[in-house]
């Protein structure tokens, strides 16, 4: 008898070992078939491929390219020109002594070519204000690039951890399928030996079918979430991959630190501050119109004229010309005063926009941080609920095997366990979303 018991135990251990090896083989095969995409790799791919980030990078390069002293108007302009005029005319001339000269189809030619140089050497310092404005516009382009990157990286993080929580929900539903299948087997066995009615078997089959439908819907949602993440990564939607099973939430965030970072790094606030500086430089350019504008001019020209009729049949000249001109606006219908007033109002508006953005930013940080704290508490609560539901499920399953509990109580315990796992997963995901939102507002998402 002891030998039979040991033999059964050995057979049982062998079956367990075989099952474990089979599961490991399946996991290894699945891992080889589709690589695990980490969040760091996903962010790297997004930075390289995302279309909106590429456009923002090009716009930033455009702003950088525009920062030149030539674009600010500090350099001279040099132009070359050629003018060739020809005519064929029937001409007649009457001199003072009364003699007349006439010629049909008289050909006349005038050619003028050369180079000219113009250089504005003083314009009330407008050119220097313009150069500083171009530099500020470059900073604005960089700020817009940073804002785009933060938004897209935030979307990638949200989509990635949505996949993680959906993957965890798939695991929970897989578990309930196993439990429902076991319940159906037990019901069938009890029915075969006359300890259960056919109704118990049918109820178990219906619940298993319901769980399979839920699992199928969850697989659909998981597949669509993969497609969405592939879109953010700007790659083929059909690319298959898996994600990690762990959601790590940073629970060390401090509101005061986030607000300090936001004042220094938030792209929206930074853009408003730059816009104020641009408005101030625009006022400088408007005020420059009160001063005279001095231009230096120079050139070297060649002129050659040929005429078939007249005292001179051919003339030519060449030489250097140079000089300067100065202009000063004395009265323009009070437009100068109006332009300065408008420019000052633009500065005032930009200051109001900074104050408004500060208020919006602090409000968003405060509300997001409160949500973040609530979600951290929910993680601990749902973790405890999940542990209790798992223990309750195990006790209920043991009782169901020996027939001391009803199928309704068993199903309730089963659903409570699945729902607890789903809520725990969702609590982790919502806390991660809160963390991402806070770091995005603070301009501090690590990538």
ChimeraX attribute file (.defattr): number of C-alpha atoms within 10 A of each C-alpha:
attribute: neighborCount
match mode: 1-to-1
recipient: residues
	/A:1	6
	/A:2	7
	/A:3	8
	/A:4	9
	/A:5	10
	/A:6	11
	/A:7	12
	/A:8	12
	/A:9	12
	/A:10	12
	/A:11	12
	/A:12	12
	/A:13	12
	/A:14	12
	/A:15	12
	/A:16	12
	/A:17	12
	/A:18	12
	/A:19	12
	/A:20	12
	/A:21	12
	/A:22	12
	/A:23	12
	/A:24	12
	/A:25	12
	/A:26	12
	/A:27	12
	/A:28	11
	/A:29	11
	/A:30	13
	/A:31	13
	/A:32	10
	/A:33	12
	/A:34	13
	/A:35	12
	/A:36	14
	/A:37	14
	/A:38	14
	/A:39	16
	/A:40	12
	/A:41	12
	/A:42	19
	/A:43	24
	/A:44	14
	/A:45	17
	/A:46	26
	/A:47	20
	/A:48	12
	/A:49	16
	/A:50	19
	/A:51	15
	/A:52	17
	/A:53	23
	/A:54	17
	/A:55	13
	/A:56	20
	/A:57	19
	/A:58	14
	/A:59	17
	/A:60	21
	/A:61	14
	/A:62	13
	/A:63	19
	/A:64	18
	/A:65	12
	/A:66	16
	/A:67	19
	/A:68	14
	/A:69	15
	/A:70	13
	/A:71	14
	/A:72	18
	/A:73	18
	/A:74	19
	/A:75	15
	/A:76	14
	/A:77	13
	/A:78	13
	/A:79	10
	/A:80	12
	/A:81	10
	/A:82	12
	/A:83	10
	/A:84	12
	/A:85	10
	/A:86	12
	/A:87	11
	/A:88	12
	/A:89	12
	/A:90	11
	/A:91	15
	/A:92	13
	/A:93	13
	/A:94	10
	/A:95	8
	/A:96	7
	/A:97	6
	/A:98	8
	/A:99	8
	/A:100	10
	/A:101	12
	/A:102	11
	/A:103	13
	/A:104	12
	/A:105	11
	/A:106	15
	/A:107	16
	/A:108	17
	/A:109	15
	/A:110	17
	/A:111	15
	/A:112	17
	/A:113	16
	/A:114	17
	/A:115	15
	/A:116	18
	/A:117	15
	/A:118	18
	/A:119	17
	/A:120	19
	/A:121	16
	/A:122	17
	/A:123	22
	/A:124	19
	/A:125	16
	/A:126	24
	/A:127	23
	/A:128	18
	/A:129	21
	/A:130	22
	/A:131	21
	/A:132	19
	/A:133	23
	/A:134	23
	/A:135	18
	/A:136	22
	/A:137	22
	/A:138	22
	/A:139	19
	/A:140	22
	/A:141	22
	/A:142	21
	/A:143	22
	/A:144	21
	/A:145	22
	/A:146	21
	/A:147	23
	/A:148	19
	/A:149	24
	/A:150	24
	/A:151	18
	/A:152	20
	/A:153	26
	/A:154	19
	/A:155	18
	/A:156	23
	/A:157	21
	/A:158	20
	/A:159	19
	/A:160	24
	/A:161	23
	/A:162	23
	/A:163	25
	/A:164	23
	/A:165	26
	/A:166	23
	/A:167	20
	/A:168	21
	/A:169	24
	/A:170	20
	/A:171	17
	/A:172	19
	/A:173	22
	/A:174	16
	/A:175	15
	/A:176	20
	/A:177	20
	/A:178	13
	/A:179	17
	/A:180	24
	/A:181	18
	/A:182	16
	/A:183	24
	/A:184	21
	/A:185	15
	/A:186	20
	/A:187	26
	/A:188	21
	/A:189	14
	/A:190	18
	/A:191	16
	/A:192	12
	/A:193	8
	/A:194	10
	/A:195	11
	/A:196	16
	/A:197	13
	/A:198	14
	/A:199	11
	/A:200	20
	/A:201	20
	/A:202	14
	/A:203	16
	/A:204	24
	/A:205	19
	/A:206	14
	/A:207	17
	/A:208	21
	/A:209	15
	/A:210	14
	/A:211	20
	/A:212	17
	/A:213	12
	/A:214	15
	/A:215	20
	/A:216	14
	/A:217	13
	/A:218	17
	/A:219	16
	/A:220	12
	/A:221	14
	/A:222	20
	/A:223	15
	/A:224	14
	/A:225	17
	/A:226	22
	/A:227	19
	/A:228	17
	/A:229	22
	/A:230	23
	/A:231	17
	/A:232	23
	/A:233	23
	/A:234	17
	/A:235	15
	/A:236	10
	/A:237	15
	/A:238	10
	/A:239	10
	/A:240	15
	/A:241	15
	/A:242	17
	/A:243	18
	/A:244	16
	/A:245	14
	/A:246	12
	/A:247	16
	/A:248	11
	/A:249	17
	/A:250	12
	/A:251	12
	/A:252	7
	/A:253	14
	/A:254	9
	/A:255	16
	/A:256	11
	/A:257	10
	/A:258	21
	/A:259	20
	/A:260	12
	/A:261	16
	/A:262	25
	/A:263	17
	/A:264	12
	/A:265	20
	/A:266	24
	/A:267	24
	/A:268	20
	/A:269	23
	/A:270	20
	/A:271	22
	/A:272	21
	/A:273	18
	/A:274	21
	/A:275	24
	/A:276	21
	/A:277	19
	/A:278	24
	/A:279	21
	/A:280	19
	/A:281	23
	/A:282	22
	/A:283	22
	/A:284	20
	/A:285	22
	/A:286	19
	/A:287	18
	/A:288	19
	/A:289	17
	/A:290	16
	/A:291	16
	/A:292	15
	/A:293	19
	/A:294	17
	/A:295	17
	/A:296	16
	/A:297	18
	/A:298	15
	/A:299	17
	/A:300	15
	/A:301	17
	/A:302	15
	/A:303	17
	/A:304	15
	/A:305	18
	/A:306	16
	/A:307	17
	/A:308	18
	/A:309	18
	/A:310	11
	/A:311	7
	/A:312	10
	/A:313	11
	/A:314	14
	/A:315	11
	/A:316	12
	/A:317	10
	/A:318	13
	/A:319	10
	/A:320	12
	/A:321	11
	/A:322	12
	/A:323	10
	/A:324	12
	/A:325	10
	/A:326	12
	/A:327	11
	/A:328	12
	/A:329	11
	/A:330	11
	/A:331	9
	/A:332	8
	/A:333	8
	/A:334	9
	/A:335	10
	/A:336	18
	/A:337	13
	/A:338	11
	/A:339	14
	/A:340	18
	/A:341	13
	/A:342	14
	/A:343	20
	/A:344	16
	/A:345	14
	/A:346	19
	/A:347	20
	/A:348	15
	/A:349	15
	/A:350	21
	/A:351	18
	/A:352	14
	/A:353	17
	/A:354	21
	/A:355	15
	/A:356	14
	/A:357	18
	/A:358	19
	/A:359	12
	/A:360	13
	/A:361	19
	/A:362	18
	/A:363	12
	/A:364	15
	/A:365	23
	/A:366	17
	/A:367	12
	/A:368	20
	/A:369	20
	/A:370	14
	/A:371	16
	/A:372	23
	/A:373	15
	/A:374	15
	/A:375	22
	/A:376	21
	/A:377	13
	/A:378	19
	/A:379	21
	/A:380	14
	/A:381	14
	/A:382	20
	/A:383	19
	/A:384	14
	/A:385	19
	/A:386	22
	/A:387	14
	/A:388	15
	/A:389	21
	/A:390	19
	/A:391	14
	/A:392	17
	/A:393	22
	/A:394	15
	/A:395	13
	/A:396	21
	/A:397	20
	/A:398	13
	/A:399	14
	/A:400	18
	/A:401	14
	/A:402	9
	/A:403	15
	/A:404	10
	/A:405	14
	/A:406	12
	/A:407	18
	/A:408	12
	/A:409	12
	/A:410	20
	/A:411	20
	/A:412	12
	/A:413	21
	/A:414	23
	/A:415	16
	/A:416	19
	/A:417	25
	/A:418	22
	/A:419	18
	/A:420	22
	/A:421	24
	/A:422	22
	/A:423	21
	/A:424	24
	/A:425	25
	/A:426	22
	/A:427	23
	/A:428	26
	/A:429	24
	/A:430	24
	/A:431	25
	/A:432	24
	/A:433	24
	/A:434	25
	/A:435	24
	/A:436	25
	/A:437	22
	/A:438	25
	/A:439	21
	/A:440	23
	/A:441	27
	/A:442	22
	/A:443	22
	/A:444	16
	/A:445	18
	/A:446	11
	/A:447	13
